[in-house]
Amino acid sequence: MSFNYNKNKDHNSQDSFWTSYSDLFLGLSTIFLLLYVTASLRTGTEGLRNQIENQKLSMKVEELEHQLKMYESVKNDYLANQATKDEAQEYQELMDKLTLLQEDAKSEKDRLVQEALENEKKVKALNKYQQMVRNVLNANKMAKSKIINRDDLIKEQDVEIETQETEIADLNQDIQEKKQLIAQGELKIRQTQAVLQKRVNDLRAAYKLNKITKNLFEQKMAQARAESQQKVQQLSQVNAQYQSQLQEATTQLGQAQGELAKTQGLLAKKEGEVVGLSGQLAETKAQAQARMAAMQAGFANEKAGLAAGFANEKARLQAGVAAAEARAQAERLAGAQRAAALQGQLSDTQGQLAKAKAEIEARKMVAGEIQRGFAKAGVKADIDMQTGDVVLDFGQAYFDSDSDRLKAEMKGVLEKAMPIYSKSLFGNPRVSDKISAVEVIGFASPTYQGRFIDPQSSKPEDKAAIKYNMDLSYRRANSIFSYMLDQQNVSFDHQKELLGLMKVSGRSFLEVMKVQNRNVASAAEFCKQNDCKKAQRVIIRFSMDQKK
């Protein structure tokens, strides 16, 4: 279904309107579905691409790890088998120097860490000393503050005592003045009484002389007495007032003297405290000064020791740095030379590795051709597919005991096997020019004169057995070589090339299979437990020249 604009253009009905919109919605949903599918495919493709990239990276990592292991193996093999004694010694010396440098760096790090710990302890001790000094100074400040406060209190008491003494002096002066006024009043009373007595006497005398009448006398006497009494009363009142003031002043004087005595006692107490605090301050000050002197002396000695140690350490470090820089410079030069030499050796090793790989591949190829040829010809043999070594299986028709004579069955095996072997080596132009030798190796079982011989034994009689079996294994290998040398016995392609590179050797029983039980007495018992025929084998091994 699709939206036909021309069809719907001429229709104005409501059904046509909704039909056109449904077609539009269907088209939009189809577009969104396609977009969703496209996005899903893109996401899946991106995930697959990332997975493939991760697999490639993992393969590269494994390949690099394999290369590192191979390089390490090649290095170890080179150092063990191909490197000269000087190269191995130089490599070992370089590794030893690197180890020594690492140990020196570790010991230097440990020494610096120990010095840092000691410096941290010294900092803590210094902080403790500083705290002690602060405590002493704070104690001195507190003692001085107490003394200052007591001095201020004593000064206030002194001012108060002076004020009270002034008040007492004023009161004493006032008392003296009041006493003088009382004395003056009493004097005036006596004078008034004397004047009154004189007037009385004068009136009595006048009365006696009849100069005045009795009434006038009595009247004047009464008047004089009244005046005298009035003056006496006035003076008595004044004296009483002065006496009251004197009593009050005396009371105030007693109170002031009591307060003065109290203040003087408090002052004496404070002065005693001041004396005690002064003594404590002097003692504390002396102790603080002694501690400060001891601490300063200790700090001075420690500072001098640290300065001397720092100077010595600085000189030692400078000498060590200079020596290390000289060694480093020499090591850099030697390292550059060794690096160049090692780079050359690495290039040579890589070349040798490539040649070794090529040789391994060539050996595998030759071993495969030999295996296929032997299988086709019906020759039984144990072929090492890595090295190409061939162990011919003569079955039960092997050499007789103490004999190197070939049996007819053995000759038949050689007549079948050697043409195939020769063709596999020299019929392949990729390999033929690299063949450097073909070796026939004979082996013997660890038996001699009817008894078992331990291959690991060092007894003189066992050494004679080794010598005998060595000669026997060589003669057996030589018998095989001699048979192939005569073209009347066997003739095949590339026979001359093969015989020109052949050599013969015997290994006695020095390379035998694992012995199951060494505690056997007779050869027969040994052969029951171990395969003597397998030990009496012949290996045909070819060598390749890596320089070609």
PyMOL commands that set and color helices and strands:
alter all, ss='L'
color gray80, all
select helices_A, chain A and resi 5-9+14-82+85-208+214-377+408-426+429-432+460-485+495-501+523-529+532-535
alter helices_A, ss='H'
color red, helices_A
select strands_A, chain A and resi 381-383+390-392+435-442+447-448+451-452+502-506+538-544
alter strands_A, ss='S'
color yellow, strands_A
deselect
rebuild
show_as cartoon
